[in-house]
């Protein structure tokens, strides 16, 4: 005869197993492979097709997945938004970014930072200093309004062009001597196209910095990752790799924030 405790443990074990299987099935849907068939999922999670089909049917009822009638394949559904909404609304980009900033600083040996837009300036809200004795850092809370600052470029490039231009024309963002507003707007367009901004000793004669946009679950720019280095450690040979690593870090943070197609 089975005791009450043994029965509870058995039921608890079965319940946990079902939950694990549900999560494993949901994780089969990725950015690279957003649509999945029952057979594909069954092979990935090691379950019988009938079991996968039953779970998918339940998830479909709850709108967690939806089925394309033409292909009979599944994709994630809008029901997930209701589940993830409270988390997405409370995500703190600074908290989320720290691990990837630390990784970026470790991989490059240079200072990494996170900046956000306050409506009139780029503000440094997190920073991981370089391990080198000679390095470039800033005080948390520092405001940057110089147009050629790499974070300012990225954050302005995320705005409507007319809004960004108005900030420059009004002097809220200071355009460096020798630059025309039209030329600067073309530069912002290139930043949007290439996915990062470069400040090669344009605001400080001995500093090079690169920045890339961080996007949230809505696809909107929520901040900018910065990598800052002395010019002699960021020459023409090093810049392509430093730019790639900066973009990778920004994309990683974007994925943590729920962005589907970061960068």
N, C-alpha and C positions, 0 to 999 in steps of 0.2 A: 504494500500500500504506500502510495506516495504521500509524504508529509506536505503540509501547507508551505513550509519554507522551501522545500525542494521544488514544488510546483511554481512558486514565485520566482525562484532563480531561473528555472527553465524558461518561463514566459519572458522574464527580463532579458535573457540571453537571445531568444528569438527576436524580441523587439529591437534590441541593439543591432542584431545582424541585418534586419530589414532596413534600419536607418542608414547603416553603413553602405548597403547596396544602393539605396536611393542616392546618396551623396556621390558614390562612385559613378553612377550613371549620369548624373548632372554634370560631373566634371569631364565627361567625354566630349562635351560641347565646348569648342575652343574658337578663338578668333580665326585660326587657320582652317578649322573644319567645323563651321557653324551648323551644318546639317549632318545628321547621322541616321543610318538605318538600324533596324532591330538587330540584324545579323552582325553588323559592325560593332555595335555596342556590346552584344553578347560575347563576342570574341575578346573585346578589350577588358571586360570585367569578369570574365570566366563564369558566366551564368548561362543557364539554358535559355533559348530564345523565348520560350513560353513565359518564363519568370520575368524577363526583361519587358516583354509585351504587356504583362499585367501591371508592372510598375509604371510603365509609360502611360498606360490608359488612365491610371489614377492621377498621375501628374498632369495629364491633359485635362482631366476634369477640373483640376485646381488651377489651370492655365499656367502652370509652371513650364510646361512644354506645349508646343502646338505642332500639328501635323500638316504637311503640304499634301493636299489631296492628289495632285498630279504625280508626284514622285513617291508618295507614301513614306517620306522621310520626315524626321522630327527636327525641330530647332527649339531653342529656349523661348519661353513665352513671357508675356507682360506680367504674369502673376508673380514673377521674381521681383519685380519692382516694388510691389507691396511689401515683400519680405525684407528687401535690402534698403528700402527707402529711409527708414529711421537711422540706419548705420551711415548711409551716404550723406545724409543731412548733417550728421555730427562729426564726420571725419575732419580731423585737424591736419591740414596739409603739412604743417611744421612737424608734428609728431610722426606722421606717415613717412616723411622724407628722410628722417635722420639716418636710418640704417643705410639707405642708398648713398647719402652724402658721405658717410663714413667709408663705404666701399669705394666711392670715387676718389676720395682723398688718399686712401691706401693704395689704390691701383696706379695713380698718377704721381703721388708724392707731393701734390700741390693742394692749396687751400680750396675747399669746396664750400658753397653757401647756397642758401635759398632766399629768394627775394619775392615779395608780393607787391602788387600795385595798390596804392591807397587813394587813387584818383588824381594825384598830382605829382607823385614821385614813386620811385622804386625803393622799397624798404627792406633792409636785411633783417630776416627774422630767425635764421639759424645758420650756424657756421661750424665747420670742422677744419682747424688750422693744419697747414702743411707740417710734416715732420722735420723739414729742413730748418736750419737756424735762420737762413735768409728766406723770408716769405712775405706774402702780402695778405693782410687780414683787415677787417673793418669791425667797428664796434656794433654789436647788435642794436638794431633800431636806427642805424644810419640811413639817411635819406639821400637818394641820388636823383638829380634833375638834369644832369648833363646829357645832351642828346646822344652822344657817341658812347656812353656807358653801355656795356653789352646787355645788362639786364633791362635798362631803359629801352633799348632797341627792341628786345623781345616783347616786352610788355606793351609798348606802344604799337608794335606791329599787330598785336592781337585786337586792337581797337578798330572801330570803323575809321577808314582813312581820313574822313572829314573831321572826326573828333581828334585824332592824333595831330592833324595839321593845325587845328585851332589851338591846341595846347602849345605848339611850337610858336605860332604867330603871336600868341598872347604873352610869350616869354615865360610861361610856367615851366616849360622844358627849354633849357638854354642851349641854343644851337651854337656850336663852336665857330670861331671866326673863320671866314673864308667859305662857309657853307651857305648855299641857298636852300630855301624851304623845299622847292621842287626836287632838288638833288637828294635831299634827305628823305623825302617821301619815296623816291625810287629805291633808296637803300633799304627802307623798311619793307618794300615789296620783295626785295631779294632775300631779306631775312625770313619772310613768310615762306618763300619758295624753297630755300635750302634748309630750313628747320633749325637754324642756330644763328647767333650773332657773334661777331668778332670785334674786339677793341684792341687793336695792335698798337699800343703806346700812343693812342690818340688823346687820352685824357691824363695820362701819367707817363712820363718819358721812359720809365724803367719797368712798366707793368703791362702784361698782356692778359686779357681775360676773354673767356668765351661763355656764352649763355645759351640755354635751350629751354623751350616752353614746357611747362607741366600742365596737363589737362585733367579736368575732373570728369565725373561720370556723364556729364552733359556734353562733353567735348569742348568745353570752354577753358581758356587759359586761366589757371588758378595761381600760377607763380612762375618763377624762372630759376633754373639751376645755374649756378655760376661756378666757373673754375678760374682761379687767378694764380698767376705765376710770374716770377721775374723774367724779363725779356730773354735773358741768356739761356733759360731752360725751356723756352717756348718759341724756338725759331721755326723757320720754314719746314724743316724736316719733322719737327715734333707736332706741329699744328694739326695735321690731318688726324693723327691718332687721338690727340687731346679733344678735338672736336667730336670725334666718334664716341669717345667715352663719356663726354658731357651729354650728348644726345641719348646715349644708352641709359644713363642715370635718370635723365628726365623722363624717358619712356617707362622705366621701371616704376618710378614714383606715380606716373600717370596710371599705370595698370593697377597699382595699389588703391588708387582713388576711384577705380571703376571705369576708366576710359577704355573704350572698345578698340579704337585705332589711334593710339597716342602719336604725337608728332605729326 
